[in-house]
């Protein structure tokens, strides 16, 4: 399900985010390469949040890359992208 949401929303992402995903991010605490992770969360069936962030495999610290929030009602779907 997350993959389907990712595929449908990837067209809305700015090229900067897509390019950032390809580059290595170094942990400011440990100085090792961080993993790029996507999480999906559904709240009440009308709202879905997808978080993209970097997480250090050693210390667990996180750097938020972006949030994509979709809210749907009977006729519209609102998509909010924050960086």
N, C-alpha and C positions, 0 to 999 in steps of 0.2 A: 504494500500500500504506500509506504514512504517513497519507494522508487517511482510509482505512478505520479504522485504529487510532485516529486522532484522534476520529472520529465515535463509535466504540464506547466510548471512555474519557471523553469530554467530560461525560457524565452523572455521573461520579464526582468531577469537579473542584469544589472549593468555589466559591461565587459570587464570593469575593474575587479569585480568580485570573482568572476570566472578566472581571470588571470592570477589573482591572489591565491586561489585554490591550487594552482600549479606550482607556486613558489614555496620554498621551505621557510618556515617561521621558527625562530630560535627562542627557547624559553629564557625570559629575563633573569630567572633565579638560577637555573641549572646549566644554562648554555648548551642544551641539547635540542635536537629537532622535535618540534611538537607535531602531534597528530591532528589532522583536520577531521572534524566530526559533525554530523548532522543529526539533530533530534527532532522528533515530531510529537506534538501533544494535541489531543482533541479535548475540548472542555465539555460542551453541552450539545454537540452535534451540529452546531451552526458556526462554531469558531474553531480554527485550527492554527497552531503556531509551529513554525519550523525554525529552529535555531541552528546556525552554522557557527562553530567556534573551533579554536585551537586548544588542545589539552596536552599538557606535558605528561608523558608516560612515567616519569620518575617522581615528580612532586605533586602532580595533579592540578597545578594551577591552570587557569583558563583565560583565554583572550577571546572576547566576543567579536565575531566577524560581521554577522548580520542576522536579522530576524525577518521572517516573512510571516505575516499574519493574514489569514483569510477569514472573512466574516460573510456568511451568506444569509439572505432572507428569502422570501418567496420569489422575488423577481430579480435581485441583484447579487453580485458577489463583489465585495470590497477587498482589495489586496493592498496591504501596507508593507512597505519594505523600509527597514531602518538599518543603518550602518553603525 
